[in-house]
Amino acid sequence: MILAVLDDLMFTSKIKTAANQLGVTVSFARSADAALGEMRKTAPALVILDLNNARTSPLEIVSAMKNDPALATIPTIGYASHVQTDVIEAARRAGVGDVLARSAFTMQLGEILSQDRAKG
């Protein structure tokens, strides 16, 4: 299971469509509390973060994950507008495992979702 933390209907739709085509289970959370609650119930194979959405508090989520031994090793990937270098750098400093431009994330979405860790 993959957990996607975002509040963007376009990216939610893209992820759902790709996941359905690949037979991958993706859960969605629209807030930090919901995301952390889901992770504590069942550790996902990957957490996808929309780094441009302040409402979902992506860097707070990563910080909470890093401070919780049960969540610290869950892989993370975040995406942001390629022109927001400050957001990208902040995400890397916060510990987001892989940070991609939105366009790269979209182009690689099938590959990201179809990795062995994402099955099930």
C-alpha positions as CSV (number, residue, x, y, z in Angstrom):
1,M,0.0,0.0,0.0
2,I,1.1,3.5,-0.9
3,L,0.0,6.6,1.0
4,A,-0.4,9.8,-1.0
5,V,-0.7,13.0,1.0
6,L,-2.2,15.7,-1.2
7,D,-5.2,17.9,-1.6
8,D,-5.1,18.4,-5.4
9,L,-7.8,16.8,-7.4
10,M,-5.7,16.7,-10.6
11,F,-2.9,14.8,-9.0
12,T,-5.3,12.6,-7.0
13,S,-6.9,11.6,-10.3
14,K,-3.6,11.0,-12.0
15,I,-2.4,8.8,-9.2
16,K,-5.7,6.9,-8.9
17,T,-5.7,6.2,-12.6
18,A,-2.1,5.0,-12.8
19,A,-2.6,2.9,-9.6
20,N,-5.7,1.2,-11.0
21,Q,-3.9,0.4,-14.3
22,L,-1.0,-1.2,-12.3
23,G,-3.1,-3.0,-9.7
24,V,-1.5,-1.0,-6.9
25,T,-3.3,0.1,-3.7
26,V,-3.0,3.8,-2.9
27,S,-4.7,5.4,0.1
28,F,-5.1,9.2,0.2
29,A,-4.8,11.6,3.2
30,R,-5.6,15.3,3.0
31,S,-4.0,16.4,6.3
32,A,-1.0,15.7,8.4
33,D,-3.1,14.1,11.2
34,A,-4.9,11.8,8.8
35,A,-1.6,10.8,7.1
36,L,0.2,10.0,10.4
37,G,-2.9,8.1,11.6
38,E,-2.9,6.0,8.5
39,M,0.8,5.3,8.8
40,R,0.4,4.2,12.4
41,K,-2.4,1.8,11.5
42,T,-0.5,0.2,8.6
43,A,2.9,1.2,7.5
44,P,2.8,2.1,3.8
45,A,5.5,0.9,1.4
46,L,5.9,4.6,0.2
47,V,4.6,8.0,1.2
48,I,4.0,10.5,-1.7
49,L,3.9,14.1,-0.6
50,D,2.7,17.2,-2.5
51,L,5.4,19.7,-1.3
52,N,3.5,22.7,-2.7
53,N,0.4,22.2,-0.6
54,A,0.9,23.9,2.8
55,R,-2.6,22.6,3.9
56,T,-1.2,19.1,4.1
57,S,2.0,20.2,6.1
58,P,4.3,17.9,4.1
59,L,7.5,18.9,6.0
60,E,5.8,18.5,9.4
61,I,4.7,15.0,8.3
62,V,8.3,14.1,7.4
63,S,9.6,15.6,10.7
64,A,7.0,13.5,12.7
65,M,8.0,10.4,10.7
66,K,11.7,10.9,11.3
67,N,11.0,11.3,15.1
68,D,8.9,8.2,15.3
69,P,11.0,4.9,15.2
70,A,8.0,3.0,13.8
71,L,7.7,5.4,10.8
72,A,11.3,6.6,10.3
73,T,12.2,4.1,7.7
74,I,9.2,4.5,5.5
75,P,10.4,5.7,2.1
76,T,9.2,9.2,1.0
77,I,8.9,10.9,-2.4
78,G,7.8,14.5,-2.8
79,Y,7.1,16.6,-5.8
80,A,7.1,20.4,-6.2
81,S,7.1,23.0,-8.9
82,H,10.6,23.0,-10.5
83,V,10.9,26.8,-10.0
84,Q,10.4,26.5,-6.2
85,T,14.0,25.7,-5.4
86,D,13.5,26.8,-1.8
87,V,10.7,24.3,-1.3
88,I,12.8,21.5,-3.0
89,E,15.9,22.3,-0.8
90,A,13.8,22.5,2.4
91,A,12.3,19.1,1.6
92,R,15.7,17.6,1.1
93,R,16.9,19.1,4.4
94,A,13.8,17.7,6.1
95,G,14.6,14.2,5.0
96,V,12.3,13.6,2.0
97,G,13.9,10.6,0.3
98,D,13.4,11.7,-3.3
99,V,12.3,15.1,-4.5
100,L,11.1,15.6,-8.0
101,A,9.7,18.4,-10.2
102,R,6.0,18.0,-10.8
103,S,6.6,17.2,-14.4
104,A,9.2,14.5,-13.6
105,F,6.8,13.0,-11.0
106,T,4.1,12.8,-13.6
107,M,6.3,11.3,-16.2
108,Q,7.7,8.7,-13.8
109,L,4.4,8.0,-11.9
110,G,4.0,4.5,-13.4
111,E,7.5,3.6,-12.5
112,I,7.2,5.0,-9.0
113,L,3.9,3.1,-8.4
114,S,5.0,-0.1,-10.0
115,Q,8.2,-0.7,-8.0
116,D,8.0,-4.0,-6.1
117,R,7.6,-2.2,-2.8
118,A,4.3,-0.7,-4.0
119,K,2.5,-4.0,-4.7
120,G,-0.2,-5.2,-2.4
